[in-house]
Every structure is written in structure tokens, then in C-alpha cells.
Amino acid sequence: MIKNYIKIAWRNLVRNKISSTINISGLAIGLACVLLIGMYVKDELSYDRFFKDADRIYRVNTHEKMDNEEFVAGHTPPPVGMALVNSFPEIESYTRIFKPGNEVIHFVNNGQQSALTEKSLLSVDSNFLQFFKYEMVAGDRATCLNGTNSLVLTERAAKKYFGSGPNNYRDAIGRTLIFDEYQTPFTVTAVLKDLPTQSSLQFDVLQSNVGMKVVKHFNWSWIWLQMGTYVKLKPNVATDAATVKSIEAKFPAMVKQQAATAFKRIGRPFDEFIKKGGKYEVQLQPLTAIHLYSQDIGNRYFAQGDIKYIYIFSAIALFIILLACVNFMNLATAQSAKRAKEVGIRKVLGSDREQLIRQFIAEAFMFTIIAAMVAVFIVAACLPAFNQLAAKSLNLSAFFNLSTWAGLILLIVLTTLLAGSYPAFFLTSFKPAAVLKGSGGLKNTGGGFFTRNVLVVFQFWVSTVLIICTIVVYKQLMYNQSKDLGFNKENTIIIADAGRLNKSGESFKQELIRLPQVTNASISTGAPTQASYFDDSYMPEQTGDNVTASQKSIAISSYVVDETFVPTFKIQLLAGRNFSRDFTDSASVILNETAAKAIGWNDPIGKTLTFPGGNDAKFRVVGVVKDFNTESLHNAVTPFALFYTTSNTPHANTSFVTVRIKPGDYHKTIIAIQNKWKQFMPNTPFEYSFLDAEYDALYKTDQTIGEVFTVFTFLSLTVACLGLLGLAIYTAERRMKEIGIRKVLGASVQNVVGMLSTDFIKLVVIASVIAFPVAWFAMNKWLQDFAYPTEINWWIFAVSAGLMVLIALITISFQSIKAALINPVETLRSE
């Protein structure tokens, strides 16, 4: 019986070549999309689960509210790990990480002295590799980080510094690298296998916190939030959310006891801080949740994803496979006139309905199997492009495991049932007597006609939603590029790690300014896009003038800059003056508009800010600048201050040289700047970037979403149009005699094309109208992630609807014109 089902299914497939090609093409595209996105989702969900005890590991987050600023961050004060282990018996151990910044490493390879800037460096506690059991190639994980100058390299780093010989990993043990910052040799004590791509924490070089001076200096502090801390629960402790919450509920008392001294040290008694609405809490976040559930958590160490994009991609894959199944249903029911007599004869000859249903399901299964084989080839061909699109490194080895094959089989079965069930039940519902009378028999197919219309509306509803989403995403990206950021990002070069220049920094800057290709240059502790500002609280002066400062303290971010910072970035000065060497500006400060408004000063010039964390040092406001965005437009401008380079104020431990250049031969300009760098820093690599490129990189995820929407919108339109083309073919065939009669009675080609197109265009218009509110809601939610969103204008909906109508017309017109041009003699000769 099964053999018979397959034989009949194959004959029908071969007999109806056009519909078979359309069905297989649509199903193959749909299945390929599901396979690709399934691989992506599986990869995202597997982050950090390769650790044997991943379910017991938690990141410690800090939830703080101070003055006008509230945040949750994935970095903590240094003592919190030890305090948690000592205070709570449920916690077994802890480890900490610190990101010291880029480090210039000097090494000898094949007898040549070289230097590289290492950007993938972490400083970690000595038990780090016992806590996170990354696979080792050589060395002892228990002792390799015990020494002050111990180093652990990954295979990739070992190749980079010591060559790619067959034994370079083990040969690396005992060899030395010199860090520019320390000028002392560091010894390689272990080599790790290259980290899995599913590790949120990525690094190439590990050094020990034992020798990290800044960590030692702040080891007591509950204010210095620069460490990443991870704890592990004991094996007998439950890891369900309720148990973890009950453990967290005990944390506030410990924090109060431990942090009180540090808060008192900066002039803020802890009890008073809490009473005034402040918040200082520590929380636990599962390691396996960090990658996808940290969008609102400040992060310095982990490569993050976003769970909402998992939902978006999964929904797109679901809709595209549904579109393909809808095509199959539509074309199968559209051919009902052809299959009705077959069903009638089979029933007369004794076939029961269950047998016929199995026959039609078998046909759907055959289509799906063939489409699945085509889909696998599509995935193999498209995987490199998909990896580039999604910033992944997926490979076909994913196909060679049991779970993938099980998933593929399940997908084939579900697709078969989804695509084949309705046609099977619909086509087997005909009464053989009515069908075989020759009355066209299909008086009961009105329901099928209605269902086909509903399915066509669904197809173009999905496509319209995707078109609108794509337009809005790209409109936001264009807005990001065109919005006034408060500074000029064009023709600007950022040279990182400029602190290595030390006292030569000013001389280097002046040498750059003398270059004919350079218009200005500045040295600062931070620069827009670099996330290198310093945060702290300040006490505004309470004035007796018309306006009283609205707050007793305010959180302000800041850079330490020179007098050329404002003109180099072309930041607009709204009031007062810029820093100048003609004044003693060590006690001066420049505020942005937002800081002045948040404080409540109408006229900030001459007012003072007191810095409690800096022995109550006072800074007088000498200028106010227009707000400028230091981060992406996802974040609103916050109160910001510029302190002068001679100010005795804490600052971020970074330094940048910003160079504004003339447009023209950029390559020649870069070479000139590099030559100046080599004069001052002959043994340090020259690292630079263009500010506009750095700014564009802030929207890499958004650009990926735009590209994904574009690709899948095209695919959904392709599948929908394949289905529409198939329906147009069968509609034209069914109405061929009607078309002949109309032409004999004088109808023109345009009249016939209009007649065949009108019904479909109505459905497309209905689909567009239904899509408008859904797309508006979805994009409105997406735009909420931006502090400065673009508008969802009415013309976006008009353009999308017009585009859908145009695409539908183009799809239908070919077959409609072909039908309209047929000589009516050919269609009416049998009458």
C-alpha cells in the first residue's frame, strides 16, 4: 500500500510540473530558513553551557542608585566575592576578573625583536582556571596563575608570539614576554585551547591579579566598581530561582556592614545614603543567562547577544515556513477541479476516506522530502554568507549529530502535516455522485475559495509587515548617521593608548598640529564612542539667586581634557569660555547643557561644584557646551563635565589623542602621523581608528537586524509570489473559456488582464491594511531601545502597500497577459 501511495504521488508530481516546481521551491526556501535560523538559535542558546558546573555559577551584579543615576552593572567592588563566601554557607567559592586595557607586548620571534598591542587581555584571580575549566593544552591549572608575573596564553596567542611550529604550544611554556607597562619579563606558565565561540568571556592572554597594582590598591574599596566577580554555589544547594532569591534576600545586611566604612570615607554615611533614596545592592545572575539577558546590565567583559533577536529570527523562520505551507495548500485546493474526478472514481471503486487522506499526506511528504534535500544544499551554499550576516562561525558539522537529524525529521513531519492536512481533508470531502454527474461538482468548494483568499491575505500580510519593519530599521540607521551629535565626527582620527607617551604627549600633539594635513589635535582621557568616561557625585553650590539648585548632589560623567578638545571636536560653546593657558584652570570645569539643567542653574558661570570624593575640592564653572553624545543614540545624553588637564581630580585610566585632518589623501596623512608617532614611540605599534567608523560600529547589531530583515523580506516575498503565480496560472486555466467569450464580445487585452488581476490586488490591499497596526506596534516597541528614535511616518505604510501592489501586479501580469493573448478560437473550439 505504501509503495502504491509513493508511486501515485510521484506520478502526480511529474504530471504537474509547474505546481510541483512552485511547491518544492517554496518549501525548500522555507526549510532552509528554518535550518539556518535553527542553527543560529541553537548556537546562541548554548553559550557558556559547556562548563560542567555551569548551572552553579553566577555573576555578581551591582544595582546602584546614586543621585540622578540608577544602573545595574556586571562589575563589582573587589571585596564582594570574599564577603559573600565568608558570609553565606551556600556559596562555595568565587573568582574575579579585571580588564586592564590594551597592553603593548614585546617579544622575540625567530630572532627578531617585535611588539604587538594585545587587546584581548584579562587579569584574573589565581583560581580562575579551576573555577572556569577551559580546556588546557599544557600547564597546571592549579598553579599556573600563582606567580606575580605569570601568563597563560591561548593557542592563538601562542602562535602569534612564538610562531606556528608543530610544538609551539608546549615550547611556549617557560618563555617570556615583556609588558610595556611593567618593563619586566612575564613567564608563560600554561597554554589553553582556543576558547569555544560559545564562551561569552573571550580572551587570548591571562595575567594574575597577584601582580596587578591597581587591584591591590583598591582591594578594600566598596566604591571602586571595576571587577567582575563570579561565585559558585555548593553542589547540595538548589539552583532554582526561588532558592537563589532567598539567598539574595540576605545580601543587604552584609552589604551594609561591609560598605559602611568605604561610604563614610567619601563623606556619605551609608544609612543616610539609603534614607535619601540611594540604593546599593548586589545580585546574582546565572552564568547561562548572561549572554542573552543582559541588555540592561552594564558590561565590560562579556560578548552579549539579545534574547529579543532570538524571538524575532524564530518568528521570521516560522512565518516563512508557514508561507511555503500556505502555497502548498492553495495550489492543492486550486487544483481541486482536476483532482475531484479522481477522488470520485476512487471512492466509487471502494476507497474509503482514510485511504485517500493517507494518499494526499503521502504526496505532501514526498514534496517535503525533496524540498528538504534541496534545502540542505541551499544551507551549505548560503552558510558562509549567513555567517557574515549574523556575525557567526557556524559550520556544516552541526548536521552530523543526532539532535540535528532528530530536529530535521521532526521539521519534515510537521511541515508535511501542516502543508498536507487541509488539502487532504478538503479534497476527500467531495461527494462522488455530484462530481461524476459532470456538474462541475464542486458546489461545496466555496469554502475552499474563501480559505484560499484568507491564505493569500496571510502571505502578503507577513510580507507587508516585514517590508515596513525593514524600512523603519533603515530609517533609524539613517537618522543615527544624520542626527546632530553635538560634535563633528568626520575627518577625525582617534589614537588610543596615548598615555604611553607620558610627558611627551604635549610635544607629540604640537608636532601633529604642525603637519600641513592636520587642522587640530587634542589629548584627553576619553573620547566619544570609547566608553572611557569617569563617573562620580558632585555637590552643586546652593545659590541665593533667583534659582536654587534643585539637588544637593548630582552624578556627573567626565573627561579630563586639554584646551584644544572643544575646538578639535567642534563642540559648540554656549556660555562662558573654553579652557585656556592664559588662565589657571586646574580648579575649573565646563558643563554640558544637561548638567546645568539637572542642577537647576539658569546662569551656571561662576558657580562651583564640590567633589566629596576628592577631599571636597571645589571647581568653578567657566563654560557651558552644547550636549554631545558620547555613546550611541540608544542612550540619552547625561550630565557631563570637562575638567582641565591640570585638575587634581580622579579620571579614567585611559588617554587618547584626537586628530582632526583635512579631507583628501587620507593614506598620506596617516603615514605622516605614523612617522611622528615612531619618532616618539619607536618600539610601540601605532594604533588608530576613524571616529566615524567607531561611531558606525556602535550600531553593528542594528545594521545586522536591518540586513536580516532585508534578506528575509526578500525570501518571504519570493515564496508569496511563487504561490501567487501558481494561483494566477490555475485561475487563468479555469477561466480560459470565459476569457475567450469576453474577447469574442470585444474585450481588450487590458480588460482581461484587469479582470484576472483585480481579485488578487484586492487581497493584497486587505493584507496591507491588516499589516499596518501590527508593524506599527512591533517597530514602536523596537524604537523604544533608542533614546532618540525616528518617526514612523504615514508614508512608510503608503510605500509598503504600493510596493506590495506593484509586486503582485508584476507577478500576476505575466500569466494574465499570456492568457489574454490566446486566440479565442483555440479555447472555444470544443464548445
N, C-alpha and C positions, 0 to 999 in steps of 0.2 A: 504493500500500500504506500509506504513512504517513498519507494522508488518511483511509483506512479505519480505521486504528488510532485516530485522533483522533475520528472520528465515533462509533465504538463506545464509546470512553472517555467522551465527552460524554453519550451516552445512558445509560450506567450511572451516571454522576454524577447526572443528573437523576432517574433512576428511584429511586435510593436516597437520598432527600433527607436523612434523619436521619443516616445514617452519613457522607454527604458533608459535611454541616454540621459534624459532630464532627471529621472528619479535617481539613477546611480550617481550622477554628478552632484545633485543636491545633497543626497545622503553622505557622499564621500566628503564634501566640504564640511558638512555639519559634524561628522565623526572626527575629522581631522582637527577641527576647532576644539572639540571636547577633549581629544587626546592631548593636544598641545597645552591647553589650559589646565587639564588634569595633571600633567607633569609639572607645570608651574606651581599649582596649588599644593601638590604633594611635597615639592621642594620647600616651599615656604613654611608649611606646617611641620616639617622635620627639623627645623632649626633647634640646635642645642640638645636634641633628644638622643644623640649618640653617646652622651656620658652615661655610664652605668647607673649612677645615682642622681640623674638629672631631676627627678621628682622631689628630691630632698633639698635641692639647692635653691636659695632665694637671694635676690639682690636687695640690699637695704636702700630704700629711697628716703629722701628728706622732704617733708612737707612743711614749708615755712611761709609765714605771712608777717611781713615787716613793713610798717608804714603803708605806703600805697601799692606795695608789690606783694603778690602771692604766687607761689610756684611749687611744683613737685619736681624734684630733681633726682637723677640717678647717681648723684655723688654726695658724699657724706663727710663729716669731720673724721679725722684719723682715729680717735679713741673709740668710736662707736662699736666696732667689731668686738674688741676685748670686753667692753662693758656688757654687751649682750651675752657673750659666752659666760662671763662671771656671774651675771645676774639671773640667768634663766637656764634651768637644768635641761630644758627641751632642746637647747642649741648645742650641737656637738663641737663645731669648730668654725673658724672664719678665715678669710684671706682678703687681701686688699691689693688694689692696683692704682697706679698713678701714671698719668701721661705727661712726661717731662717736656714734650715738644720735639721738634726736629733736632737731630744731632749730627754734626759733621764727624765722620769716622775715617781715620787714616789707617791704611793697611798696605801690606806688601804682597803683591801677587806676581808670580813669575819674575821675581827680582825687580819689579817696578813699583815705586812708591806712588800710591794713588789715594784719592779722597772721594768720598761719596756722602751725600746728605741722606741720612736714614730717617724716613718719615713714618716708619711703622715700628716704633719702639715703645715698649712699656716697662715701667719699673714696678716690680711685684714683690710680695712677701715671700720669704724663703720656702713656705709650704705650698706655694701656688700650684706646682705641678703634682703635688699629692692631692690637692683639692680638686683641680681640674685635670683629669687624667688624659691629656693629649698623648697620642702615640709617640714613643721615643725611638730614635734610631741608634743613639749612643749616649752614654752617660747614666748617672744615677739620679733619679728624680727626687730622692730623699735628701741629697746633699748638694746638688748642683747649683743651688742658689744661696748657699750659706755664706759664701765669701763676699767681702766688700766689693771686690772688682770681678765678680763672676758674671759670665754671659752665657745665655742659651740662644742658639740660632735655629731657625727652621732650615729645611733642606735648601729652599730657595735662597735664603740668606747665605748659607754656606757656599753655594755655587757662586753667588755674587762676589763674595770676598776672597774665596780661596780657589776658584776655578771649578771646572766640571769634570774632573778626573773620576775614575771608577771608585776610588776610595776617599774622595774628598770629604765625605761626611765624618768618617772616623778620623781622618787625618786632621780635621779641624780641631779636634779635642786637644787642648793644650796650647793652641796657637793664640796670638794676641791681636787685639785691635786697640787703637788709641782714640779715645774720645776727645774732641777738640776742647770741650768744656773742662775736662779734668787734667788733660796732658799727662795721664798715667795709663799704663797698659791695662786692658781688661782681658781676662783669660776665658777662652771658650771652654765650658765645662760639660756641655751636653748639646745634642742636636735632636730636634723634633722632626717628625714627618710633617710635610706641608699641611697646614690646617685644613680641615674639611670646609668646603664652601658653605656648609650649613652651620658653621660656627659664627654666632653673632659677634664674638670677640675675635678680632683679626690682628695679628702682629707678625713680625719677622724676627725681632730681636727682643729678648728679655734681659733686663738687668735687675739687680737686687735692691730692694728698699733699704737693705742694711747700709748701703753706701750712698743713699740719696739724702743729701744735706737738708734740702727743703722739707722733706718728710720728717726727718729727725727734729728739725726746728719747731715744726707745728704739731708734733706728736701729742701734745697736751690739749690742743685747741679744739673747742666745740663750735668755733665760729668759722674756721678755715674749711670751707666745704669743697675740697679738691680731690678727695679719694673716692675710688669705687670700692665698696665693701660688699662681700658675699658671705652668707652664713649657710651652714648645713645642719638640718635637723637630725636628731638621733634616729636610728633605724626603727625604734619602737614607738616613735611619735607619729600620729596620723597626719597626713598631708592634705586633708580635705579643707575647704575654705573656712568652715566653721571653727575647726581647731586652730588654724592659723590666725583667725580673727581673735580668738580667745587669748592667744599668746600676745598678739599686738596690743590688746587691751591693757596689758600690764606694763607696756613700754613708758607711758607718760611719767610715772613716778620715778623710774630710773633716769629718764632724760632730765627731769627737774633736778634731781640730786647731782647728776654728773655735770650738767651745763651751767649750773648757778655761778660757779667761780668764774668761768670764762665770760659770762654776760656781765658780771659785776666789774670785771677788768676793763670792759669797754664802756662803762658808765650806764649800764642798763640792767638793773636788778631783775632777775628772771620773773619773779612773782608780779612785779609791776608791769613788765613787758606783756605778760599773758593777760592781766587785768585790762590793759589798754587795747585789747583786741588782737594782740600778736599771737602767732602760732609757731610752734617748733616741735615737730613730731617726726618719728622715724617709722617707716612702714616696710612690710615685706612684699616683694613681688616675685612670683615663681620664675625661675630661670627660663622655663619653656614658654613663658608668656611675654618675655621681654621683646622679642623680635617684632611681634605683630600688635602688641597692646601698649606701646609706649609713646604714642603720638603727642600726648600732653605732658610728657615727662622729659625734663631736660636731660640731655645725654651727651657724654664726651667720649665714650669708649665703644659703643656698640653700633654695628651696622643695622639699621632699623628698616622694617617693612611697615605695612599698614593693613590691618585686617579688612578695612573697608574696600581695598582694592581686590582682596580675595573674593569678597561678595560681588563686586562689580564684574570681575572677569568670569566668575562662575555663572552669574546671571546671563552674561553675554553668550557664553557657551551653551547654556540651556536654551536660550531663545533661538540660537542658530540651528540647533538640532531639532527644535520644535518646528522651525520654518521648513526644514527639509522633510520632516514627517508630514507636515501640512501639505506640502507639494504632492507627496505620495497619495495622501487621502483624496486630494482634489482631483488629481489625474485619474485615480482609480474610479471615483464616483462619476467623473465626467465621461468615462468610457462605459458607463452602465448600459447604454443602449446597445453597445456591441456585445457585452457580456450577458445581457439579460436572457437572450435565447439559449445561450449555453447553459445557464443556470436552470432555465425551464426544462430543457431536454434532459439534463442530469436528474432533476427531480422526478420527471415522468418515468425515467429508466430505473428509479429506485434509490437514488442517492438521498440520504437524509441531510438535514441542515448542518448537523455537526461535521459530517464529512466534507461538505462544501466549505464550511468555515475553516477547517484544517487545510484545505486546498489553498485558500486565499492567504492564510497565515504562512503557508509554505512558500508562496510566491514572494511575500514580503520578506521572509527570512533569506531567500536567495538573493534578492536585491540588496539586503543589508550586508550579507556576507561578501558579495562582490564589492560593495561600496567600502566595507571595512578594509579589504585588501588594498583598494585604491588609496584609502585614507592613510594607511601605513606608509605607502610610497610618498604621499604628499607631506607627511610629517618628516620623513627622512630628508626630503628635498628642502623643506622650509625651516628645519630646526636651526641652522646657523643664523638665518635672518631673524627668527623668533628670539634667539638668544641675544642678539644685538638689540632688538626692540625692547625686550624685558630685562636687559642687563643681567642675564643668567649664563650659566655654563652647563646647561642640560645636554645629555648625550643619549644616543640610542641604546646604551647599555641598560637604560631603565626598562626597555621592552623585555629584557631577558631575566625577568624574575616572576615568581609565582603570583604576587599581588597584582602586577600589571596585567598579566594574562587573565586573571580572575576578573579584574575590572573591565577588561575589553570584552570578555564573554558576556558579562552582566550588561554592558552597554549595548551589545548586539541584540541580546534578548529583549531588553527594554525598548530599544528602537523598533525591533520587529513588532512587538505587541502594540506600541504606540502608533506606528505607521499602518499596521495591517488590520488592527481590530475593527475600526469603524468601517472601512471598505468591506471587510469580510461579513460583518453583520448586515450592512446595508445591501450588498449585492445578493445576499442569500435570503433577503426578505421578500423578493418578488414572488407573486403567485403564478405558477406555471400556466394555468388556464388563460389568464389575462395576457401574459407575454406571448404565448403561442397563437392567440387569435389573430395576431398581426395588428392589434390596435395601437401599436406603439408601446402598448402595455404599461407604460411607466407613468400611470396617473398618480402613483404614490411617491413619485420621485421629487415632488415639490419640496419635501423635507430635505432631500439631498441637495437641491438647488440652493435652498436657504443656507444649509450648512456650508456649502462651497463659498457662498458670499461672505459668511462670517469668518471663514478661514482666510480668505483673501484679505479681508479687513485686518485680521490679526497680523498677517505677514507684513503689510505695509504700515501698520501701527508700530511694530517693532523697528522697522527701518526708519520711520519718521522720527521716533524717539532718539535713535542713535545719531541721525543727522543733526538734530537740534543740539544734542549733547556735544557733538564734535564742534559745531560752530561756536557754542558758548565757551568751551575749553580753549579754543584757539583765540577767541576774542579776549579772554582773560590773559592769555600769554602775550598777546599784542599789547594789552593795557599795561602789563608788567614792564614791557620794553619802553613804552611811551610815557609813562607817568613821570612827573617831575619828582625826582628823588631827593631834591634839596642839595644835590651835588652833581657835578658833571663826571660821568664815568667813561667818557670817550677819550681816546688817546692818552690813557693813564696806565702806567706800569707800576706794579707793586713788587718790591724786592723784600722777601721775607728774611727772617733771622738776621736782621741788620744789627742786632745787639752785639754780634761778634766783632763789629767794627770798634766797639768800646769808645775810647776817647777820640778815635779817628773819624767818628761818624760825621761831625760837622765839616771837617775838611773834605771828606768824600762828597758830601752834599754840595759844597761850594764848587768842587771840580765838575760835578754834573751840571750845575747851573751854567757853567762857562761853556759847555758844549753848544754849538750852534743849533743842534736839533732839539734841545731841551728848553722849555719855557719857564719851568719852575720845579722845585723839589722840596720835600719835607720829610722830617723824621718824627715818628710818633709811636706810641705803644700799641696803637690799634689802627685799623682802617676798615671802612665799610666792607662787608661780606666776610670778614676774617674772624668774627666771634671772639674778639680779644679784648673786650672792654672790662673794666673793673666796676663792681657793684658795692655800694655801701650806703649808710644812712647819714644824713646831714641835718643840722638844726638851723632852720631859717631865722633870720633876725625878725623879732616881733616889733613892727614899726608902729608909731603913734600917728602916722599919716592917715590919709583918707581910707586906706585899705590895710587891714590887719592880716598878717599871714594866716592862712586857713589851717595850717597844720603845724604841730610842734616839731615834727621830724618828717623827712621825706627820703625815700630810696632813690638814688641817682646813679646811673651808669656813667662811666667817664673814660676819656683818653687823656694821656699826658702828651702834649704836642708842642711844636715849636711855633715861631711867629709866621712861618710860611704855610702852615697846614690849611688855614682858611682860604687863602688865595690859590693854593695848589689844587684843592678840590673844588674851587669856585663856589664855596658856600656863601650865601648872602648874609651880610651883617645887617641886622635890623635896627640895632640901637647900640650906642657906645662905640667902643673901639676894639681893634684886634690886639693881640699881644705884640709887644714891640721891644726892641733892645734899648729904646730910648727911655723905657720905664723899668722899674724894679717890679717884675710881675710874679715873683715867687709866691706871693700871697694873693694872686689874682685868679679869677675864674670867669669863664664865658659860659652862659647857659643857653639851652635851646628854648624855643617858644613854649613847648610843653612843660618844661621845668618851671618856667616863670609863672605860667597859668596855674599849675598844680600847687605852687606855693601860695599864690594869691596876690603877688605883687603887680601893681599896674605899671610902676616905674622901678624896675629892678636895679638900675645902675646906681652903684654906691652902696647897695645893701650887702650884708655879709651872710655867709654860711659858716656854721661851726661844725667841725668834724670831731665828734666824740671819740671815734676810734683812733684819732691821731692827736691825743693829748689836748683836745679842744682847740686845735688850730683853727684860725679864722681866715676866710678867703673872701675878698671883696669882689663883687660882680662888676666887671669892666665892660662887658658886652653881652648882647643877645643875638643869636644867629637863628636863621630860619631852620625849622625842623628838617633833619635829613635822616634818611633810612639807613641804619647800619646793618639791618637784616633784610630778609625778603619781605614782600608785601603780605605774607601770611601773618606777620607780626606788626602790631601798631607801634608807632613812634612812642618811646617812653621818655621820662625826664632824663636829660643828658647834660653832661658838663665837660668842658675842656679846661684842663689845668696846664699851666706853663711848664716847660721842660725843667726849670729850676725849682719847681714846687716840691716841698717836702711832704709828699702825700703818697700813700700806697698806690700801686698800679699793677696792671697785668704784666707778667714777666715775659713780655714779648716786645719786639721792636720791628718797625717796618720803615723802609724808605719808599716814598711815593714820588714818582717822577712823571711830570706832565710833559709830553713830547709834541712836536709839530707833526701834523699829518704828512705823509709822504712815504719815503723809503724806510719802512719800519725795520727791515732786516739790517740795514746800515746803521740805524740808530741803536739797535740792540747791541750790535758789535761794538760800537763806540762806548756804550755804558759798560759792557762786559770788560773791555780793556781797562777802563778806570777801576772797576772792581778788582781786577787782577793786580793792579798797582798797589792797592791797599791790602788785599787778601789773596796773595798768590797761591796759598795752599787750601783755599776754601772754594768749593763749587759755587758757581753763580746760578742762583735760583730766582726766577722771576715769573710773573703772570700778568696778563692784561686784566684790568679791573672789570671791563665789560664782559669778558669771558667768565670771570669769577662770579659776576652777578647772574649771568645766564645759567651757571651751574647750580645756583640756588633753586632753580625751577626744573631740575632734571626729572624729578618724579612727575611733575605736572606735564612736562613735554612728553614723557613716556605715555601718560594717560591719553594725551591728545593723539599720539601716533597709534595707540591701541584702538581708540575709538574710530580713527580713520580706517584702519585695516578691517576691523570687524564690521563697520558700517558698509564698507565695500562688499564684504563677503555676504552680509545679510541681504543687501540689495541684489547681489548676484543670484542668491538662492531664491529670493522672492520673484525676481524677473524670470528665472527659469520656469518657475511654477506658472507665472502669468502667461509666458509664451506658450506653455503646454495647453493651458486653458483656452488661449486665443486660437490655437490650432484646432482644437476639438470643437470649439464654438463655431468656427468658420466651416468646418466639415459638416456639422449638424444643420447649419442654416444655408448650405450651399444652394439648394433648390429655391429657398426664399430669396437669396441674392440674385439668382438667375431670373426669377419672376420680376423682381424690382427693376433689374436692368432692362428687361423687355418693356416694362411700363415706363421707362425713361429715366430711371435713377442714374445719377452720375457716380463716378468713382469716389468723389468726395462724400456723396450721400451715403454710400455703402460703408466707407471707412468710418464715418461718423456714427452710423448705426451700430457697427461692431465695437466701437471704442467707448461709446457713451456709458454703457453699463459698468465697464471696468473703471472708468475715470470717476464715476460716482462713488464707487467703493474706495478708491484711493483718497478722495476728498474726505469721506467719512472717517477713514483711518487717521488722516492728518488731524482732523478736529479732535478726535478722541485722544490722540497722542499729545496735544498741546499741554493740557494740565499735568499729565504725568511727567513730561520732560521738564516743565517749569518747576515742579516740586523737586525733582531729582537734582537739577542744576542749582536751584536755590539752596538746597542742603549742602552741595559741594562748595558753593561760593562762600559759605559761612566759615570755611577754613581760612579765608583771606580777610585780613583787617581792612583791605581796600579792594572790595570786589567791583567788577564791571557790572553794567546793567544788562538785564535780559530784555532787550528791546523787542517791540512788536514785529519789526521787520525780519527777525530771525525766524519766527513762525511762518511769516508770509513766504520767505525764501525757501524754507524747507518744504512747505506744501507745494509751491510752484515747481521745485526740483523733483518732487515725487511724481507730480502730474506729468512733467516732461519725460521722466524716465519711463513711466508707464506707457505714455504715448509712443515713444520710440520702440519699446518692446512690442507693443501690440501692432503698430502701424505696418511693420514688415509683412506680417501674416495677413493683416486686413487688406492691404493694397494688393497682395498676391491673390487673395480670394476675389477681390473686386474686379481684377483684370481678366479673370477667367471668362471665356466665351460662354454666354448662357446656353448656347446650343449644346455644349458638352454636358451641362448639368441637367438639362430638361429633356434630353432625347429619350430617356426611359419612361417618360410620362405619356 
